Amino acid sequence: MKAHSSRISSVSFEGFRLDTTNECLWRLASSGTAPERIDLTRKTFGVLRFLIENRGALITHDALLEAVWPDVHVQPEVVKSHIQTIRARLGDSAQRPRYIETLRGRGYRFVAPVEIPVTELVPAVNGESFGGFAGRTSELQQLCAAMDQARCGNTQVVVVTGEPGIGKTALLRQFVAAQRFERDDAWVAEGHCVEGYGGTEPFYPVLQALGQLCQGTGGSEVVKALVTLAPTWAWQLPGHVASQVRESLHRQLPGASRERMLREIRGLLSSLTQTQPLLLIFEDLHWADYSTVDFLAALARQPGALRLMVVVTYRPDEAALTEHPIEQLHHELALRGLCRELALGPLPRDAVLAWLTDRDHTDPAEEELSFLIAQRCGGNPLFMRATLADLVERDMVRKTVTGWRPLAPLAAIGAAAPHTITRTLEGRIRRLGADERNLLEAASVAGLCFSSATVAEAAGLSAEQFDDLCEALARTQRFIQRSGVKRFPDGGAAAMFCFDHALIRHAFYGRQGLTRRSRLHRQIAERLEAIYARDQRAEVAYELGHHFADARDWLKAIDYLRIALQTAKVRFAYREAQSILDFAASLTIRLPADLRPLKSFEFAEARASLYAAAHDPRAEAAWIELEEQARTIGRLDAQLRAMLGLAYVFSWSDRQRCIEVLNDALTLSASHPDLRVSALVRVSAYVRRIWTDGWSHADLTECETAMRALRETGDPLLIARANMEHSMLCIISTRYREALGTVRANYQILFEHAVEHPGFDLARATWMVRLGTAWAQLFLGELGRSMESFEQGMASYHENGDYFAARTLEVYRGWLFVHTMDYESVIDMYERFVPASNSSDRAVEADAGALLPVQHRACIVLAGLAYIGLEDGARASALFAEAQRQLDATPIMFDWYWRLSIEWGTAEAAMMAGDHRTARSRAEAFLKLALATEDRTWQALAWDVAAREALASGDAVVALEHINAAFAVTEGFETPLADWRLHRTAAAIHEAHGDAEQADVQQRHFMSALERLSNSLPRGGQIGQRLLALSAS
């Protein structure tokens, strides 16, 4: 039997439910108790899903690898580890399987009986042009539930509403496809109203649907029923009823009334639904003839026990504009509970991202593109398709083997407006009254959202007139919607309104001439300055900058953008900061020649700092350009800052260039006349040199000498900046608690003064506190707090559009998963990130969405350690060998630290394989590297490996010496990640010596240390299950 993959979104089996919408498993509890969610890694979930979709069939290892790991080379042993995880989550046994049966040497079979709810079968339906169907899961489920009710003899009427292009038709196509896929037991017929014609011919969509039934399977039965039960309808279907029959009917039906036709159609539907259910879909009823509305009213008001479901769609704005009776009928039926309502709103961000991509992972470039499309199009699928097609046609984006990639500045992509949409909107705009059109044109100058307080005067209206017109437009769902009430600093308040989409605002804005727009921009800007006092304008600085720029007051615009940039930085609004910088760059070229260089440098430095803190691949080019600008303007302090930034981004890909720039900065700093600046540069340079090149006592001494010099100055801000840098040394020298306190206290000082000191690199400080806090907590054994810090940091970066920083934190979170023994989570991360970076047609750094080399390397090493945890030494060794090859070929920052991990893992793999010679050699290399650092956790881990290898080789005496050395290096230090391992090894060594008493003491210490670690994990969570099980054993 050939394995296949279907699109089941939910399936239940013996106490569990597989939820493919949320990619998780639910443990079903007894009645009245909520089910328990069980999270699985993406690949583990994929294995379980594939087995269930092919339940009862033998699934070979190769079939699983092909289905779950397409185009990625992994060892077959990987499948075994995922099967073990699934069995652990299900409480299953390989010896007596209830769910997954192992057929030795052949594969696996899912053997539990399953139940697939009808409402959960949703097949894939191809999208149009660009992107497929996405989102609308709840709406699909509601439609399926209504169809289930109809099958049981409860007539259902569903009203689907939404603006043009929101996806009403796409939703119904998906629903119909689902019904045909799951049971194919119902007649399905559709009728469409057409503007103009559809509103003049009585019962137009109903006749269209009846014609489809006559043509479909069982059509002859339908025709027979028509002639017998609904002759007035049969006579109006010349293409389906024989001419002689129609002539006979015509003679029998002189002047048939509408009431008779309604009675007949009801009798016909009652007869047809005796044999099988019937689904009728009528679209665009805002153009429907009134007779069709009467038909729906009669059917809904006296539903009866028909196996019938009727779905109608219409646009509320069009219906309100013409006062069409479908709107009144809808409200009446809803009030009386005679219909279900589905009001389709914009697609949410995650659905837009799913629409854009067709892979099980995304990268920062695609996430930003999806945000721009969602923001520009307001989650409207029609606008989204048109916009993406337009961007492709204009060579602004391109789809590559690794995903969608921008080919133009993001600001230009975000401002794109396809002519097809503009033309479509223009027809609707022309139907507005003159006052409405004038108001919306003036409002479009104000921005996406607006109020009478700022726009009424510019529109030539009183505030009352303005609000009344806006309320009428919002009530009839034409172009704008209400958005609450805003209170202003001057004590006033006004109702806020927003355009439905940025593209709608663009259409109104583009209808006006340049002179009028410039005048309106100045009027609105001056009104904002009147409302907001000078010290209150940070809130609206970006708006003011835009307005004065379009009023051609460049210098004033630049000044407001400086304020807006500082506000964005302290709010961690990365995306907004980038937008401000893009806009400022377009304005600085218009400044007088004497002002241009300094203004340009200020904004360029802010951009480079943001890129570097975000680990954005564009950072290197930004810092190179900045360093050149600094030399040109002759500002030594600016040049030194630029050199430090340049060294940092060089460290991601070229260690030698990084060290050279740091050395040059140290030399140049000696000539700076301000000793405070020189000392701060020395602190930063020596910290970065240690992180890049490895631990150095000489560099540490120089760094601490510079720290003392700074402290003597008493400058709290410079001291705080130096302390933040110095804390990074504490993190890698077992001073974890000191590092934690330092980053928290000093970051707060910098944050409080960031607005008045725009030269602070707050973005870098924020990155250090995000990573430093989580890393220090991890090494202090506060595993739950570390996880919380990682997740908060990732969420914060993601929410603010800083996708590169979010992904970098996710990579480093893998180190936490190694110590919580959540090895599958590490492997899942590796499989999502690394294969995409290894595309055969381009180098890693050539792809805008790829990992940086430093992150790529970390993923490989962490995955190797995860495979060690899963006792897959062969796979781990291959990964360590690849990481070592990269270290040798392209030295970069932190290689010395990851080399410790490689030696640790390689020694473990050799011991696992019983290769004592290699294990001893690797253990010695590991120990040599660890002792060259000041990190006692690593030193203890290295002595532990050496002790275990000596014990495995039969030398218990040397093993005891080594484990005693391990305890000696941890004396007086907090090393919880190593402690439990040391006590476990010590217990085994003392047992080998025959010292049962000491073995028992060490065993108790082992359990106590392990318990402290496991107690730091959140109860009831999914992380650390192996660690918890080990501490409970």
Backbone hydrogen bonds, N-H to C=O, Kabsch-Sander energy under -0.5 kcal/mol:
donor,donor_aa,acceptor,acceptor_aa,energy
9,S,120,E,-2.1
11,V,18,L,-1.6
12,S,115,E,-2.7
13,F,16,F,-2.7
16,F,13,F,-1.5
17,R,26,W,-2.1
18,L,11,V,-3.2
19,D,17,R,-0.6
19,D,24,C,-2.6
20,T,9,S,-1.4
20,T,18,L,-0.7
21,T,9,S,-0.9
23,E,19,D,-0.6
24,C,19,D,-2.0
25,L,38,I,-2.6
26,W,17,R,-2.5
27,R,36,E,-3.2
28,L,15,G,-2.5
28,L,26,W,-0.7
33,T,30,S,-2.1
36,E,27,R,-2.4
38,I,25,L,-3.7
39,D,37,R,-0.5
40,L,23,E,-0.5
45,F,41,T,-2.9
46,G,42,R,-2.1
47,V,43,K,-2.2
48,L,44,T,-2.2
49,R,45,F,-2.8
50,F,46,G,-2.2
51,L,47,V,-2.2
52,I,48,L,-2.3
53,E,49,R,-2.7
54,N,50,F,-1.1
55,R,52,I,-1.8
56,G,110,F,-2.1
57,A,54,N,-2.1
59,I,108,Y,-3.3
60,T,58,L,-0.6
64,L,60,T,-2.0
65,L,61,H,-2.7
66,E,62,D,-2.5
67,A,63,A,-2.0
68,V,64,L,-2.9
69,W,64,L,-0.5
69,W,65,L,-2.0
72,V,69,W,-1.5
74,V,72,V,-0.7
78,V,75,Q,-1.9
79,V,76,P,-1.2
80,K,76,P,-0.8
81,S,77,E,-1.4
82,H,78,V,-1.7
83,I,79,V,-2.5
84,Q,80,K,-2.3
85,T,81,S,-1.8
86,I,82,H,-2.4
87,R,83,I,-2.6
88,A,84,Q,-2.1
89,R,85,T,-2.2
90,L,86,I,-2.3
91,G,87,R,-1.3
92,D,87,R,-2.5
101,E,99,Y,-0.5
101,E,109,R,-3.2
103,L,101,E,-0.5
103,L,107,G,-2.8
104,R,102,T,-0.7
106,R,103,L,-2.8
107,G,103,L,-2.3
108,Y,59,I,-2.6
109,R,101,E,-2.0
111,V,99,Y,-2.9
111,V,109,R,-0.6
112,A,99,Y,-0.8
115,E,12,S,-2.8
120,E,117,P,-1.6
121,L,118,V,-1.4
122,V,7,R,-1.2
122,V,120,E,-0.9
130,F,128,E,-2.0
132,G,355,W,-0.8
133,F,125,V,-0.9
140,L,136,R,-2.5
141,Q,137,T,-2.3
142,Q,138,S,-2.2
143,L,139,E,-2.2
144,C,140,L,-2.6
145,A,141,Q,-2.4
146,A,142,Q,-2.1
147,M,143,L,-2.2
148,D,144,C,-1.9
149,Q,145,A,-1.9
150,A,146,A,-2.3
151,R,147,M,-2.3
152,C,148,D,-1.1
153,G,150,A,-2.0
154,N,149,Q,-2.0
155,T,153,G,-0.7
155,T,304,G,-1.1
156,Q,308,L,-2.4
158,V,310,V,-2.9
159,V,340,R,-3.1
160,V,158,V,-0.6
160,V,312,V,-3.3
161,T,159,V,-0.6
161,T,342,L,-2.3
162,G,314,Y,-1.0
166,I,163,E,-1.7
171,L,167,G,-2.3
172,L,168,K,-1.9
173,R,169,T,-2.4
174,Q,170,A,-2.2
175,F,171,L,-2.3
176,V,172,L,-2.8
177,A,173,R,-2.5
178,A,174,Q,-2.1
179,Q,175,F,-2.3
180,R,176,V,-2.4
181,F,177,A,-2.0
182,E,178,A,-2.4
183,R,179,Q,-2.0
184,D,179,Q,-2.2
187,W,277,P,-2.7
189,A,279,L,-2.4
191,G,281,I,-2.9
193,C,283,E,-1.9
197,Y,195,E,-1.4
198,G,194,V,-1.9
199,G,194,V,-0.6
199,G,196,G,-0.7
200,T,197,Y,-1.8
201,E,197,Y,-1.6
204,Y,201,E,-1.4
207,L,203,F,-2.8
208,Q,204,Y,-1.9
209,A,205,P,-2.1
210,L,206,V,-2.4
211,G,207,L,-2.3
212,Q,208,Q,-1.6
213,L,209,A,-2.0
214,C,210,L,-2.1
215,Q,211,G,-1.3
216,G,212,Q,-1.6
219,G,216,G,-1.8
222,V,218,G,-1.4
223,V,219,G,-2.6
224,K,220,S,-2.2
225,A,221,E,-1.9
226,L,222,V,-2.5
227,V,223,V,-2.5
228,T,224,K,-1.9
229,L,225,A,-3.4
230,A,225,A,-0.7
230,A,226,L,-1.9
233,W,230,A,-1.1
234,A,230,A,-2.3
235,W,231,P,-2.3
236,Q,233,W,-1.0
237,L,234,A,-1.7
240,H,237,L,-1.8
241,V,237,L,-1.8
246,R,242,A,-2.3
247,E,243,S,-2.6
248,S,244,Q,-1.9
249,L,245,V,-2.4
250,H,246,R,-2.7
251,R,247,E,-1.7
252,Q,248,S,-1.2
253,L,249,L,-1.1
255,G,253,L,-0.5
256,A,253,L,-0.8
261,M,257,S,-1.9
262,L,258,R,-2.2
263,R,259,E,-2.1
264,E,260,R,-2.8
265,I,261,M,-2.4
266,R,262,L,-1.6
267,G,263,R,-2.1
268,L,264,E,-2.7
269,L,265,I,-2.5
270,S,266,R,-2.2
271,S,267,G,-2.0
272,L,268,L,-2.8
273,T,269,L,-2.2
274,Q,271,S,-1.3
275,T,271,S,-0.5
275,T,272,L,-1.1
276,Q,272,L,-1.2
278,L,307,R,-2.2
279,L,187,W,-3.0
280,L,278,L,-0.5
280,L,309,M,-3.0
281,I,189,A,-2.3
282,F,311,V,-3.1
283,E,191,G,-2.5
283,E,281,I,-0.5
285,L,313,T,-3.1
287,W,284,D,-1.8
288,A,285,L,-1.2
289,D,198,G,-0.7
293,V,289,D,-1.3
294,D,290,Y,-2.2
295,F,291,S,-2.3
296,L,292,T,-2.2
297,A,293,V,-2.5
298,A,294,D,-2.7
299,L,295,F,-2.1
300,A,296,L,-2.7
301,R,297,A,-2.4
302,Q,298,A,-1.2
306,L,304,G,-1.1
308,L,306,L,-1.9
309,M,278,L,-2.5
310,V,156,Q,-3.0
311,V,280,L,-3.0
312,V,158,V,-2.7
313,T,282,F,-2.1
314,Y,160,V,-1.6
319,A,315,R,-2.3
320,A,316,P,-2.6
321,L,317,D,-2.0
322,T,318,E,-1.7
323,E,319,A,-0.6
324,H,319,A,-2.4
327,E,324,H,-1.4
328,Q,324,H,-0.7
329,L,325,P,-2.6
330,H,326,I,-2.4
331,H,327,E,-2.2
332,E,328,Q,-2.2
333,L,329,L,-2.8
334,A,330,H,-2.5
335,L,331,H,-2.2
336,R,332,E,-1.8
337,G,334,A,-1.0
338,L,333,L,-3.0
339,C,333,L,-0.6
340,R,157,V,-2.7
342,L,159,V,-2.8
344,L,161,T,-2.8
344,L,342,L,-0.8
347,L,379,G,-2.5
352,V,348,P,-2.0
353,L,349,R,-2.4
354,A,350,D,-2.2
355,W,351,A,-2.4
356,L,352,V,-2.0
357,T,353,L,-2.1
367,E,363,D,-2.3
368,E,364,P,-2.3
369,L,365,A,-1.9
370,S,366,E,-2.7
371,F,367,E,-1.9
372,L,368,E,-2.4
373,I,369,L,-2.4
374,A,370,S,-2.6
375,Q,371,F,-3.0
376,R,372,L,-2.6
377,C,373,I,-2.6
378,G,374,A,-1.4
379,G,374,A,-0.7
380,N,377,C,-1.4
382,L,165,G,-2.3
384,M,380,N,-2.5
385,R,381,P,-2.6
386,A,382,L,-2.2
387,T,383,F,-2.7
388,L,384,M,-2.7
389,A,385,R,-2.5
390,D,386,A,-2.2
391,L,387,T,-2.5
392,V,388,L,-2.3
393,E,389,A,-2.5
394,R,390,D,-2.0
395,D,392,V,-1.7
396,M,391,L,-3.1
397,V,391,L,-1.0
398,R,405,R,-2.1
400,T,398,R,-0.6
400,T,403,G,-2.8
403,G,400,T,-1.4
405,R,398,R,-3.0
407,L,396,M,-3.5
408,A,396,M,-0.9
413,I,409,P,-2.0
414,G,410,L,-2.9
415,A,411,A,-0.9
416,A,413,I,-1.4
422,T,418,P,-1.9
423,R,419,H,-2.8
424,T,420,T,-1.7
425,L,421,I,-2.7
426,E,422,T,-2.1
427,G,423,R,-1.2
428,R,424,T,-0.8
429,I,425,L,-2.4
430,R,426,E,-2.2
431,R,427,G,-0.5
431,R,428,R,-0.7
432,L,429,I,-2.0
437,R,433,G,-2.6
438,N,434,A,-2.5
439,L,435,D,-2.4
440,L,436,E,-2.4
441,E,437,R,-2.1
442,A,438,N,-2.1
443,A,439,L,-2.7
444,S,440,L,-2.0
445,V,441,E,-0.8
445,V,442,A,-0.8
446,A,442,A,-1.0
447,G,443,A,-1.4
450,F,497,F,-2.8
452,S,495,A,-0.6
454,T,451,S,-0.8
455,V,451,S,-1.8
456,A,452,S,-1.4
459,A,455,V,-2.2
460,G,457,E,-1.2
461,L,456,A,-2.7
466,F,462,S,-2.6
467,D,463,A,-2.5
468,D,464,E,-2.4
469,L,465,Q,-2.3
470,C,466,F,-2.3
471,E,467,D,-2.7
472,A,468,D,-2.0
473,L,469,L,-2.1
474,A,470,C,-2.8
475,R,471,E,-2.6
476,T,472,A,-1.6
477,Q,474,A,-1.4
478,R,473,L,-2.7
479,F,477,Q,-0.7
480,I,478,R,-1.3
481,Q,498,C,-2.3
483,S,484,G,-0.5
483,S,496,M,-2.6
486,K,494,A,-2.9
488,F,492,G,-3.2
491,G,488,F,-2.1
494,A,486,K,-2.1
496,M,484,G,-3.2
497,F,450,F,-2.5
498,C,481,Q,-2.4
499,F,448,L,-2.6
500,D,479,F,-2.8
502,A,375,Q,-0.7
503,L,376,R,-1.2
505,R,501,H,-1.8
506,H,502,A,-2.5
507,A,503,L,-1.9
508,F,504,I,-1.8
509,Y,505,R,-2.5
510,G,506,H,-2.7
511,R,507,A,-0.6
511,R,508,F,-0.6
512,Q,509,Y,-1.3
517,R,513,G,-2.3
518,S,514,L,-2.5
519,R,515,T,-2.2
520,L,516,R,-2.6
521,H,517,R,-2.7
522,R,518,S,-2.0
523,Q,519,R,-2.3
524,I,520,L,-2.7
525,A,521,H,-2.4
526,E,522,R,-2.7
527,R,523,Q,-1.8
528,L,524,I,-2.2
529,E,525,A,-2.3
530,A,526,E,-1.5
531,I,527,R,-1.7
532,Y,528,L,-2.7
533,A,531,I,-0.5
536,Q,533,A,-2.2
537,R,534,R,-0.9
539,E,536,Q,-0.9
540,V,537,R,-0.8
541,A,538,A,-0.8
544,L,540,V,-2.7
545,G,541,A,-2.6
546,H,542,Y,-2.2
547,H,543,E,-2.7
548,F,544,L,-2.7
549,A,545,G,-1.8
550,D,546,H,-2.4
551,A,547,H,-1.1
552,R,549,A,-1.6
553,D,548,F,-3.4
554,W,552,R,-0.9
557,A,553,D,-2.1
558,I,554,W,-2.6
559,D,555,L,-2.2
560,Y,556,K,-1.9
561,L,557,A,-2.1
562,R,558,I,-2.0
563,I,559,D,-1.5
564,A,560,Y,-2.5
565,L,561,L,-2.5
566,Q,562,R,-1.9
567,T,563,I,-2.1
568,A,564,A,-2.5
569,K,565,L,-2.3
570,V,566,Q,-2.1
571,R,567,T,-1.2
572,F,569,K,-1.3
573,A,568,A,-3.0
574,Y,572,F,-1.8
575,R,800,N,-2.2
577,A,573,A,-2.5
578,Q,574,Y,-2.3
579,S,575,R,-2.1
580,I,576,E,-2.5
581,L,577,A,-2.4
582,D,578,Q,-2.4
583,F,579,S,-2.2
584,A,580,I,-3.0
585,A,581,L,-2.3
586,S,582,D,-1.3
587,L,583,F,-0.9
587,L,584,A,-0.7
588,T,584,A,-2.4
589,I,585,A,-0.7
590,R,587,L,-2.1
591,L,588,T,-1.4
595,L,592,P,-1.3
596,R,592,P,-1.6
599,K,595,L,-1.8
600,S,596,R,-2.7
601,F,597,P,-2.3
602,E,598,L,-2.1
603,F,599,K,-1.8
604,A,600,S,-2.5
605,E,601,F,-2.7
606,A,602,E,-1.6
607,R,603,F,-2.1
608,A,604,A,-2.5
609,S,605,E,-2.3
610,L,606,A,-2.1
611,Y,607,R,-2.6
612,A,608,A,-2.5
613,A,609,S,-2.5
614,A,610,L,-1.8
615,H,611,Y,-0.6
615,H,612,A,-1.1
616,D,611,Y,-2.6
619,A,616,D,-2.4
620,E,617,P,-0.6
622,A,618,R,-1.7
623,W,619,A,-2.5
624,I,620,E,-2.3
625,E,621,A,-2.1
626,L,622,A,-2.0
627,E,623,W,-2.6
628,E,624,I,-1.7
629,Q,625,E,-2.2
630,A,626,L,-2.6
631,R,627,E,-1.9
632,T,628,E,-1.9
633,I,629,Q,-2.4
634,G,630,A,-1.0
635,R,630,A,-1.3
636,L,634,G,-0.7
639,Q,635,R,-2.3
640,L,636,L,-2.4
641,R,637,D,-2.0
642,A,638,A,-2.3
643,M,639,Q,-2.3
644,L,640,L,-2.1
645,G,641,R,-2.2
646,L,642,A,-2.6
647,A,643,M,-2.5
648,Y,644,L,-1.9
649,V,645,G,-2.0
650,F,646,L,-2.3
651,S,647,A,-1.7
652,W,649,V,-0.9
653,S,650,F,-1.6
654,D,650,F,-3.4
655,R,891,P,-2.6
658,C,654,D,-1.8
659,I,655,R,-2.4
660,E,656,Q,-2.3
661,V,657,R,-2.2
662,L,658,C,-2.3
663,N,659,I,-2.5
664,D,660,E,-2.2
665,A,661,V,-2.4
666,L,662,L,-2.3
667,T,663,N,-2.1
668,L,664,D,-2.7
669,S,665,A,-2.4
670,A,666,L,-0.8
670,A,667,T,-0.6
671,S,668,L,-1.6
672,H,669,S,-1.6
675,L,673,P,-0.8
678,S,674,D,-2.1
679,A,675,L,-2.4
680,L,676,R,-2.3
681,V,677,V,-2.3
682,R,678,S,-2.1
683,V,679,A,-2.4
684,S,680,L,-2.3
685,A,681,V,-2.9
686,Y,682,R,-2.5
687,V,683,V,-2.2
688,R,684,S,-2.3
689,R,685,A,-2.0
690,I,686,Y,-2.1
691,W,687,V,-2.3
692,T,688,R,-1.7
693,D,689,R,-3.2
694,G,690,I,-2.1
700,L,696,S,-2.1
701,T,697,H,-2.3
702,E,698,A,-2.2
703,C,699,D,-2.5
704,E,700,L,-2.4
705,T,701,T,-2.0
706,A,702,E,-2.1
707,M,703,C,-1.9
708,R,704,E,-2.1
709,A,705,T,-1.9
710,L,706,A,-2.0
711,R,707,M,-2.4
712,E,708,R,-1.8
713,T,709,A,-0.7
713,T,710,L,-1.1
714,G,710,L,-0.7
714,G,711,R,-0.7
715,D,710,L,-0.6
719,I,715,D,-2.3
720,A,716,P,-2.0
721,R,717,L,-2.2
722,A,718,L,-2.4
723,N,719,I,-2.8
724,M,720,A,-2.1
725,E,721,R,-1.6
726,H,722,A,-2.8
727,S,723,N,-2.1
728,M,724,M,-0.6
728,M,725,E,-1.3
729,L,726,H,-1.3
730,C,726,H,-1.4
731,I,727,S,-1.7
732,I,728,M,-0.6
732,I,729,L,-0.5
733,S,730,C,-1.5
735,R,730,C,-2.0
739,A,735,R,-2.4
740,L,736,Y,-2.3
741,G,737,R,-2.2
742,T,738,E,-2.5
743,V,739,A,-2.5
744,R,740,L,-1.6
745,A,741,G,-2.3
746,N,742,T,-2.4
747,Y,743,V,-1.6
748,Q,744,R,-1.5
749,I,745,A,-1.2
750,L,746,N,-2.1
751,F,747,Y,-2.9
752,E,748,Q,-2.1
753,H,749,I,-1.0
753,H,750,L,-0.6
754,A,751,F,-1.1
757,H,753,H,-0.9
760,F,757,H,-2.0
762,L,760,F,-1.6
765,A,761,D,-1.9
766,T,762,L,-2.6
767,W,763,A,-2.1
768,M,764,R,-2.5
769,V,765,A,-2.2
770,R,766,T,-2.3
771,L,767,W,-2.8
772,G,768,M,-2.6
773,T,769,V,-1.7
774,A,770,R,-1.3
775,W,771,L,-2.8
776,A,772,G,-2.5
777,Q,773,T,-2.3
778,L,774,A,-2.0
779,F,775,W,-2.2
780,L,776,A,-1.4
781,G,778,L,-1.7
782,E,777,Q,-2.5
783,L,781,G,-1.6
784,G,1016,S,-0.8
786,S,782,E,-2.5
787,M,783,L,-2.4
788,E,784,G,-2.3
789,S,785,R,-2.6
790,F,786,S,-2.6
791,E,787,M,-2.7
792,Q,788,E,-2.6
793,G,789,S,-2.4
794,M,790,F,-2.7
795,A,791,E,-2.5
796,S,792,Q,-2.6
797,Y,793,G,-2.6
798,H,794,M,-2.5
799,E,795,A,-2.8
800,N,796,S,-1.4
801,G,798,H,-1.7
802,D,797,Y,-2.8
803,Y,801,G,-1.4
806,A,802,D,-2.0
807,R,803,Y,-2.3
808,T,804,F,-2.2
809,L,805,A,-2.4
810,E,806,A,-1.8
811,V,807,R,-2.1
812,Y,808,T,-2.1
813,R,809,L,-1.8
814,G,810,E,-0.6
814,G,811,V,-1.4
815,W,812,Y,-1.3
816,L,812,Y,-0.6
816,L,813,R,-0.6
817,F,813,R,-1.8
818,V,814,G,-1.7
819,H,815,W,-1.3
820,T,816,L,-1.7
821,M,817,F,-0.5
821,M,818,V,-0.5
822,D,817,F,-2.1
823,Y,821,M,-1.5
825,S,822,D,-0.6
826,V,822,D,-1.2
827,I,823,Y,-2.4
828,D,824,E,-2.7
829,M,825,S,-1.9
830,Y,826,V,-2.5
831,E,827,I,-2.7
832,R,828,D,-1.9
833,F,829,M,-2.4
834,V,830,Y,-2.3
837,S,833,F,-1.1
837,S,834,V,-0.5
838,N,834,V,-1.2
838,N,835,P,-0.6
839,S,836,A,-0.8
842,R,839,S,-1.4
846,A,843,A,-1.0
847,D,843,A,-0.6
847,D,844,V,-1.3
848,A,846,A,-0.5
850,A,847,D,-1.5
855,Q,852,L,-0.6
856,H,852,L,-2.9
857,R,853,P,-2.6
858,A,854,V,-1.4
859,C,855,Q,-2.4
860,I,856,H,-1.7
861,V,857,R,-2.3
862,L,858,A,-2.7
863,A,859,C,-2.3
864,G,860,I,-2.1
865,L,861,V,-2.1
866,A,862,L,-2.0
867,Y,863,A,-2.3
868,I,864,G,-1.6
869,G,865,L,-2.0
870,L,866,A,-1.5
871,E,868,I,-1.8
872,D,867,Y,-3.2
873,G,871,E,-0.7
876,A,872,D,-2.2
877,S,873,G,-2.7
878,A,874,A,-1.9
879,L,875,R,-1.8
880,F,876,A,-2.6
881,A,877,S,-2.4
882,E,878,A,-1.9
883,A,879,L,-2.5
884,Q,880,F,-2.6
885,R,881,A,-2.1
886,Q,882,E,-2.1
887,L,883,A,-2.4
888,D,884,Q,-2.3
889,A,885,R,-2.2
890,T,886,Q,-3.0
893,M,651,S,-3.4
894,F,691,W,-1.4
895,D,892,I,-1.4
897,Y,894,F,-0.6
898,W,894,F,-2.1
899,R,895,D,-2.3
900,L,896,W,-0.8
900,L,897,Y,-0.5
901,S,897,Y,-1.1
902,I,898,W,-2.2
903,E,899,R,-2.5
904,W,900,L,-2.4
905,G,901,S,-2.9
906,T,902,I,-2.8
907,A,903,E,-2.3
908,E,904,W,-2.0
909,A,905,G,-2.4
910,A,906,T,-2.2
911,M,907,A,-2.3
912,M,908,E,-2.3
913,A,909,A,-1.7
914,G,911,M,-0.9
915,D,910,A,-2.5
916,H,914,G,-1.3
919,A,915,D,-2.4
920,R,916,H,-2.7
921,S,917,R,-2.1
922,R,918,T,-2.8
923,A,919,A,-2.5
924,E,920,R,-2.3
925,A,921,S,-2.0
926,F,922,R,-2.8
927,L,923,A,-2.5
928,K,924,E,-2.3
929,L,925,A,-2.2
930,A,926,F,-2.5
931,L,927,L,-2.6
932,A,928,K,-0.7
932,A,929,L,-0.6
933,T,930,A,-1.7
934,E,732,I,-0.5
936,R,934,E,-0.9
939,Q,935,D,-2.0
940,A,936,R,-2.5
941,L,937,T,-2.3
942,A,938,W,-2.3
943,W,939,Q,-2.4
944,D,940,A,-2.3
945,V,941,L,-2.1
946,A,942,A,-2.3
947,A,943,W,-2.5
948,R,944,D,-2.6
949,E,945,V,-2.4
950,A,946,A,-2.1
951,L,947,A,-2.4
952,A,948,R,-2.5
953,S,949,E,-1.7
954,G,951,L,-1.4
955,D,950,A,-2.9
956,A,954,G,-0.9
959,A,955,D,-2.0
960,L,956,A,-2.0
961,E,957,V,-1.9
962,H,958,V,-2.5
963,I,959,A,-2.3
964,N,960,L,-2.1
965,A,961,E,-1.9
966,A,962,H,-1.9
967,F,963,I,-2.1
968,A,964,N,-1.9
969,V,965,A,-1.9
970,T,966,A,-1.1
971,E,967,F,-0.7
971,E,968,A,-0.7
973,F,970,T,-2.5
975,T,973,F,-0.9
978,A,975,T,-1.4
979,D,975,T,-2.1
980,W,976,P,-0.9
982,L,978,A,-2.2
983,H,979,D,-2.4
984,R,980,W,-1.9
985,T,981,R,-2.4
986,A,982,L,-2.9
987,A,983,H,-2.2
988,A,984,R,-1.5
989,I,985,T,-2.4
990,H,986,A,-2.8
991,E,987,A,-1.9
992,A,988,A,-1.9
993,H,989,I,-1.6
994,G,991,E,-1.0
995,D,990,H,-2.8
996,A,994,G,-1.2
999,A,995,D,-2.2
1000,D,996,A,-2.3
1001,V,997,E,-2.1
1002,Q,998,Q,-2.7
1003,Q,999,A,-2.0
1004,R,1000,D,-2.1
1005,H,1001,V,-2.3
1006,F,1002,Q,-2.6
1007,M,1003,Q,-2.4
1008,S,1004,R,-2.4
1009,A,1005,H,-2.8
1010,L,1006,F,-2.5
1011,E,1007,M,-2.3
1012,R,1008,S,-2.0
1013,L,1009,A,-1.6
1014,S,1010,L,-2.7
1015,N,1011,E,-2.6
1016,S,1012,R,-0.7
1016,S,1013,L,-1.1
1017,L,1014,S,-1.4
1021,G,1018,P,-1.2
1025,Q,1022,Q,-0.6
1027,L,820,T,-0.8
1028,L,1024,G,-2.7
1029,A,1025,Q,-2.4
1030,L,1026,R,-2.5
1031,S,1027,L,-2.2
1032,A,1028,L,-1.5
1033,S,1029,A,-0.8
